[in-house]
Structure formats: C-alpha cells, structure tokens
C-alpha cells in the first residue's frame, strides 16, 4: 500500500501478472467514491427498485437521484432493499426516511440513563409521499437500516418484507485520550416512533448469550418460520396512524415474513466462491471478449433483456475449480447452477457497464424480491396489511 498510495493526480506504474503474461498499467491516483446505492432498475413497468448497501453522507442524495431516474421511466411504486445493509450514519437514515414522510413526522428517538431523550422529526416535506413502498430487510440489516425500516413501518408509510432484522440500536459516543487512543461508550439507545427499542435484549453478565443471539435464532428456526419470532403482549406497540400492532424485542419484525432460501447452496458452490473463482473467471472472459459483448449488448438494458450465460463460462469455471483443488461435483453443480449462472451474469454486467447491473439477474432467484414485487402489485392486499395488519381473505 505504501507504493500504491500517493498525491492525488500523480501516476503509479503497475505490472499485473495474468497467467504467464505481464501487463503494464499506468494508474492516475484519485479519490475512490463509495456509493450507497449500487443498484437501480425498473422491476416492472410501474415498480422501481433501489438497493442501498450502506448509509453514508450522500445516501439520501443518491436515492433522490435514483428516484428521479426511475420516475422518468414510469415508476409509480418503489421497492427499497436494505437486505444485508449493516448501517452507517444516523443522519443519512433520518434524511432518507424524511423523503417518504410529511413534515413534522417522528423518525427515531434516543434515550439513555444519563442522557436527555431526543426525538428526530422531519423538518421538510418528503418528495415521495404517494405510491406504495415496500422495504426488503433481513437478519443482516442493522443500525441505520433498522431506523429507516422502523420509521416507515411505524408511520404506516411502508410494509416490510423479509425476516426480523439484526437488532443493533446503540448510540455510542467517542471519548479520546491524550495518547491518541479512544473509547466508544454506549450512552443511549434508538427507539422507533411507536416506542420500540431497536436494540436486542442484553442481561448484565450474560455477554456470551448475547453474542450467540444470532446463532440461537438460527437454531430456533426463526429464519424459516414466522411462528418462531416471539411476540409477547408486554412488547406490543401500535403504529401511529392506523394503530396496527407491531412488536419490540430487538430488531424490526417484517409485516410479510419470507423464509430464508438455501435451496441453491452447496459445498461446491461455497468453495468456488471462497477461492474467488467466479470473479476471476468472469474477469478473464470479459478481457478476451469485451468488444464483442459490447457490440452485441451496447447497454445494460439490452444485456438484461437478452443475455444468457455462454456455455464457455461455466466450462471455464469448472476447469478453474479443478485446477484450484475444488473438485467438480455434478450433483452439487446442478443444484447450485441457477445461482452460479445468475452471479456470473451479474459480474459480467458489472464489469461491462457503469450503472450497477449486478443484482438484476440475482433478483429473479430471490424470494424476498419476488414477494415484495407481488405485494406491491396487489393494492387490496397491501392496503389491508397497512391498515389492519391482516391478510385479506
């Protein structure tokens, strides 16, 4: 890293070894932006999809730009995906939630033993107040992602699809020391507008049990059965507008539960991913075929609509696996093949185009996405859940 880093605008010369060939690159040093929104597309003629991977300083701005782009393509309703989003800035979550809520709407509160309670309330009218909204979330959605999901759920502005979120809702304040070190001390907790504590429960002296909480969820079957989620009356709350029941206990419980899907998983697939062989195979294939691919699929839209995985790529992947010690297993390959080919398509698109096309092929295999799309296109069911919390008969 010492050799690669340097003043912005300066050039570093690299030799990159690919196979037996050494290739020369001259790279101009610059800032590398990390985007929060890494996927935006029209899921159908009236439904937009935005995937948010983190909450950073520019997140709300990126989402506004994505919404404007999707509106130009005919979007009326929106799926927001915060699955596997580990969180980030509170301010980003607050600003983004404000885009969907009227002025004066509570978004999140903080309260602690030695700190004054404070409620964050929207200060301006949001830009997306009409149209159905569904938020995709799962067991790895945490912190700021939970703030957003909880705010939209408690204000009856969106329905949550997926699985109960992680349950990380602690406010930590940094305290620096003279030697340059620092301690982050928990001073308060985050609460949704209905009063639910986002942070999962912790008993003093039971740190091991707390650390194993996610594993215990798995063991209890919570990822596969909504009935495994505890909903005691003592943790029952009501949404602010429609007074439908929501429950605390840590994390955000979805309005529509979707069991985790492991049907495409295999040890063979795991080992191919662990060795980095999917990325390497696609990179080598694109390097050899970029011009031909772009001539046939000049933009991401044409690629999405027309591309099917060339048999040459799976053959290369299997050969690369054998060479790397990942022995081919036909039964496991056939089980995982739909997922592997979807990932290969996504990696190809991401390499060829700049507008983030990785997730589109995977979305067709994602049950959370399928359910979110089904729900958002069923106004009767959507409104019944939003108003009463029950499925229509």
C-alpha positions in Angstrom: 0.0 0.0 0.0 2.9 2.4 0.6 3.9 2.1 -3.0 0.3 2.5 -4.4 -0.7 5.5 -2.3 0.5 9.0 -3.2 -0.7 12.5 -4.0 -3.9 12.9 -5.9 -3.3 13.3 -9.6 0.0 11.6 -9.6 0.6 8.4 -11.6 1.7 4.9 -10.5 3.0 2.4 -13.0 2.0 -1.2 -12.3 2.9 -4.6 -13.8 0.0 -7.0 -13.5 0.5 -10.7 -14.0 -2.3 -12.6 -15.7 -1.4 -16.2 -16.4 2.1 -16.0 -17.9 1.7 -12.5 -19.2 2.8 -9.3 -17.6 0.6 -6.3 -18.5 1.6 -2.7 -17.9 -0.9 -0.2 -16.4 -0.5 3.5 -15.6 -3.0 4.5 -13.0 -3.7 8.1 -12.0 -4.3 8.4 -8.3 -7.6 9.8 -7.3 -10.4 9.7 -4.7 -12.4 6.4 -4.9 -16.1 7.1 -4.2 -18.0 4.5 -2.3 -21.6 4.7 -3.3 -24.6 3.8 -1.1 -26.9 3.0 -4.0 -25.4 0.2 -6.0 -28.4 -1.0 -8.0 -31.4 0.8 -9.6 -33.8 -0.7 -12.1 -37.4 -1.0 -13.1 -38.7 -4.3 -11.7 -41.8 -4.0 -13.9 -43.4 -1.1 -15.9 -44.6 0.7 -12.8 -42.3 -0.5 -9.9 -38.8 0.8 -9.3 -36.1 -1.0 -7.3 -33.3 0.7 -5.3 -30.7 -1.3 -3.4 -28.9 0.5 -0.6 -25.8 -1.2 0.7 -24.7 1.4 3.4 -25.8 4.7 5.0 -23.2 7.4 4.2 -23.1 11.1 3.8 -24.5 11.1 0.3 -27.1 8.3 0.7 -30.2 10.5 0.6 -28.9 12.4 -2.4 -28.2 9.2 -4.3 -31.6 7.8 -3.5 -33.3 11.1 -4.7 -31.3 10.9 -8.0 -32.3 7.2 -8.4 -36.0 8.0 -7.7 -35.9 10.8 -10.3 -34.3 8.5 -12.8 -36.9 5.8 -12.2 -39.8 8.3 -12.4 -38.7 9.2 -15.8 -39.0 5.5 -16.7 -42.6 5.3 -15.4 -42.2 4.4 -11.7 -45.3 4.7 -9.5 -44.3 2.4 -6.6 -41.0 1.6 -5.0 -39.1 -1.3 -3.5 -36.3 -0.2 -1.2 -33.8 -3.0 -0.5 -31.7 -2.8 2.7 -31.0 -6.5 3.0 -27.6 -7.2 4.4 -27.1 -3.5 5.0 -25.1 -3.1 8.2 -26.0 0.5 8.7 -23.9 3.7 8.9 -24.8 7.3 9.7 -27.9 8.2 11.7 -28.2 11.4 9.8 -28.3 9.5 6.5 -31.1 7.3 7.7 -33.1 10.3 9.1 -32.6 12.3 5.9 -33.7 9.3 3.7 -36.7 8.5 5.8 -37.8 12.2 5.5 -38.1 11.7 1.8 -41.1 9.5 2.4 -42.8 11.3 5.2 -44.7 14.6 5.7 -43.1 17.5 7.6 -43.3 17.1 11.4 -43.3 13.3 11.4 -41.2 11.5 14.1 -38.5 9.2 12.6 -36.4 8.0 15.6 -35.8 8.8 19.2 -32.8 8.4 21.5 -32.9 7.8 25.3 -30.4 6.7 27.9 -29.8 6.5 31.6 -27.8 9.7 31.7 -28.8 11.5 28.6 -31.9 13.6 27.8 -34.4 11.9 25.4 -34.5 13.4 21.9 -36.8 12.8 19.0 -35.8 13.4 15.4 -38.7 14.9 13.5 -38.8 15.6 9.8 -38.3 19.3 9.0 -39.5 19.4 5.4 -42.0 17.6 3.2 -40.7 14.5 1.6 -40.5 14.1 -2.2 -42.1 10.6 -2.4 -45.3 10.8 -0.4 -47.5 9.0 -2.8 -47.2 5.5 -4.2 -46.8 2.2 -2.5 -43.4 1.5 -0.7 -42.1 -1.9 0.3 -38.8 -2.3 2.2 -36.8 -5.5 1.9 -34.9 -6.4 5.0 -33.3 -9.5 6.6 -31.4 -10.8 9.6 -28.3 -8.9 8.5 -30.0 -5.5 8.2 -28.8 -3.4 11.1 -28.5 0.0 12.8 -29.4 2.8 10.3 -31.2 0.3 8.1 -33.4 -0.6 11.1 -34.0 3.0 11.8 -35.3 3.5 8.2 -37.4 0.4 8.3 -38.9 1.1 11.7 -39.7 4.7 10.8 -41.6 3.8 7.6 -43.4 0.9 9.3 -44.4 2.8 12.4 -45.7 5.7 10.4 -47.7 3.3 8.1 -45.8 4.5 5.1 -44.3 1.2 4.0 -44.6 -2.6 4.5 -41.5 -4.6 5.5 -40.8 -7.9 3.7 -38.3 -10.5 4.7 -37.0 -11.5 8.2 -36.5 -9.9 11.6 -33.6 -7.5 11.4 -30.4 -7.8 13.5 -31.3 -5.6 16.4 -28.4 -3.1 16.7 -29.7 0.2 18.1 -27.0 1.7 20.4 -25.8 5.3 20.4 -22.1 5.4 21.0 -20.1 8.5 21.9 -16.3 8.6 21.3 -14.1 9.7 24.2 -10.5 10.4 23.1 -7.5 10.0 25.4 -4.2 12.1 25.4 -2.2 9.2 23.9 -4.4 9.2 20.7 -6.4 6.2 21.7 -10.2 6.3 22.0 -13.1 4.5 23.7 -16.6 4.4 22.3 -19.1 4.4 25.2 -22.7 3.5 24.8 -24.8 6.4 26.1 -28.3 5.7 24.8 -30.5 3.6 22.6 -32.5 4.1 19.5 -36.3 3.8 19.5 -38.8 3.7 16.7 -41.7 6.3 16.6 -44.1 3.8 18.3 -41.6 3.4 21.2 -40.0 0.1 20.2 -36.3 -0.3 21.2 -34.3 -1.4 18.2 -31.5 -2.9 20.3 -31.9 -6.6 21.2 -32.0 -7.5 24.8 -28.9 -7.8 26.9 -28.7 -9.0 30.6 -25.7 -7.9 32.5 -23.2 -10.7 33.0 -24.6 -12.7 30.1 -22.3 -11.5 27.3 -21.8 -15.0 25.8 -25.6 -15.5 25.5 -25.8 -12.0 23.8 -23.0 -12.9 21.3 -24.8 -16.1 20.4 -28.1 -14.5 19.8 -28.0 -14.7 16.0 -26.9 -18.4 16.2 -29.8 -19.1 18.7 -32.2 -17.5 16.2 -30.9 -19.9 13.6 -31.2 -22.9 15.9 -34.8 -21.9 16.9 -35.8 -21.9 13.3 -36.6 -18.2 13.1 -35.1 -17.8 9.6 -37.7 -20.3 8.3 -40.8 -19.9 10.4 -42.6 -16.7 11.4 -44.1 -18.5 14.4 -40.6 -18.8 15.9 -40.5 -15.0 16.4 -41.5 -14.1 20.0 -44.4 -11.6 20.2 -45.3 -11.2 23.9 -48.1 -8.7 24.8 -45.7 -6.8 27.0 -43.8 -5.8 23.9 -46.8 -4.9 21.8 -47.0 -1.4 20.3 -49.2 0.4 17.8 -48.3 2.2 14.6 -49.0 5.9 14.7 -51.7 6.3 12.0 -53.5 3.0 11.6 -52.9 1.6 15.1 -51.9 -1.8 13.8 -49.9 -3.9 16.2 -46.1 -4.1 15.9 -43.7 -5.8 18.4 -40.5 -4.9 20.1 -37.8 -7.3 21.5 -35.0 -6.2 19.2 -34.9 -5.6 15.5 -37.8 -4.9 13.2 -40.3 -7.7 12.6 -41.5 -7.8 9.0 -45.1 -7.4 8.0 -44.7 -10.2 5.5 -42.3 -13.0 6.5 -40.3 -14.8 3.9 -38.3 -17.8 4.9 -34.6 -17.9 4.1 -33.8 -19.8 0.9 -30.9 -22.2 0.9 -32.1 -24.4 -1.9 -29.2 -23.4 -4.3 -26.5 -23.7 -1.7 -23.9 -26.5 -1.9 -20.4 -27.1 -0.6 -19.1 -27.0 -4.2 -20.6 -23.5 -4.7 -19.2 -22.4 -1.3 -15.6 -23.5 -2.3 -15.8 -21.8 -5.7 -16.7 -18.6 -4.1 -14.1 -18.9 -1.3 -11.4 -19.3 -3.9 -12.6 -16.2 -5.8 -13.0 -18.3 -8.9 -16.3 -16.7 -10.1 -14.8 -13.2 -10.2 -11.6 -14.4 -11.8 -13.3 -16.4 -14.5 -15.6 -13.5 -15.5 -12.7 -11.0 -15.5 -10.7 -13.2 -17.8 -13.7 -13.8 -20.1 -14.5 -10.1 -20.3 -10.9 -9.2 -21.0 -10.9 -11.6 -24.0 -14.4 -10.7 -25.3 -15.2 -7.1 -24.2 -15.5 -5.6 -27.7 -17.8 -8.5 -29.0 -20.0 -8.3 -25.9 -20.5 -4.5 -26.1 -21.2 -4.8 -29.8 -23.9 -7.3 -29.1 -25.2 -5.7 -25.9 -24.4 -2.0 -26.1 -26.1 -1.0 -22.8 -27.2 -2.6 -19.5 -30.9 -2.7 -20.6 -30.1 -4.8 -23.7 -27.9 -7.1 -21.7 -30.6 -7.6 -19.0 -33.3 -8.4 -21.6 -31.3 -10.6 -24.0 -28.2 -12.2 -22.4 -28.0 -15.8 -21.4 -24.8 -17.3 -20.0 -22.5 -18.6 -22.6 -21.6 -22.3 -22.0 -18.0 -21.4 -22.3 -18.0 -19.5 -19.0 -19.3 -22.4 -16.8 -16.8 -24.7 -18.5 -14.0 -22.3 -17.7 -15.2 -22.0 -14.1 -15.3 -25.8 -13.6 -11.8 -26.1 -15.1 -10.5 -23.4 -12.9 -12.1 -25.1 -9.9 -10.4 -28.4 -10.7 -7.1 -26.6 -11.1 -7.5 -24.9 -7.8 -8.4 -28.1 -6.0 -12.2 -27.6 -6.0 -13.2 -31.0 -7.4 -16.2 -31.0 -9.7 -19.3 -32.5 -8.2 -22.1 -32.9 -10.7 -25.0 -33.2 -8.2 -23.9 -30.1 -6.3 -23.2 -28.2 -9.6 -26.7 -28.9 -10.9 -28.2 -27.8 -7.5 -26.2 -24.5 -7.5 -26.1 -23.9 -11.2 -29.1 -21.4 -11.4 -27.4 -19.3 -8.6 -23.9 -19.6 -10.1 -25.1 -18.5 -13.6 -27.1 -15.6 -12.1 -23.9 -14.4 -10.3 -21.8 -14.9 -13.5 -24.4 -12.8 -15.4 -24.3 -10.1 -12.7 -20.5 -10.0 -12.6 -20.4 -9.7 -16.4 -22.8 -6.8 -16.4 -21.0 -5.0 -13.6 -17.7 -5.3 -15.5 -19.2 -4.1 -18.8 -21.4 -1.2 -17.6 -21.1 1.6 -15.1 -24.7 1.8 -13.8 -24.7 -1.1 -11.4 -26.3 -4.1 -13.1 -25.1 -6.9 -10.8 -28.2 -7.6 -8.8 -30.8 -7.8 -11.6 -30.2 -11.4 -12.6 -30.0 -12.5 -8.9 -33.3 -10.8 -8.1 -35.2 -13.4 -10.1 -33.9 -16.1 -7.7 -34.6 -14.0 -4.5 -37.8 -15.0 -2.8 -37.8 -11.7 -0.8 -37.7 -9.7 -4.0 -40.4 -11.9 -5.6 -42.7 -11.5 -2.6 -42.0 -7.7 -2.4 -43.0 -7.4 -6.1 -46.1 -9.5 -5.7 -47.2 -7.4 -2.6 -46.6 -4.0 -4.2 -48.7 -5.0 -7.2 -51.6 -6.2 -5.1 -53.2 -2.9 -3.8 -56.0 -4.8 -1.9 -53.6 -6.9 0.0 -51.1 -4.1 0.5 -53.8 -1.7 1.9 -55.3 -4.5 4.1 -51.9 -5.2 5.7 -51.2 -1.5 6.1 -54.5 -0.7 7.7 -55.1 -3.7 9.9 -52.1 -6.0 9.8 -54.0 -8.9 8.4 -54.1 -10.6 5.0 -57.4 -10.3 3.1 -59.4 -13.5 2.9 
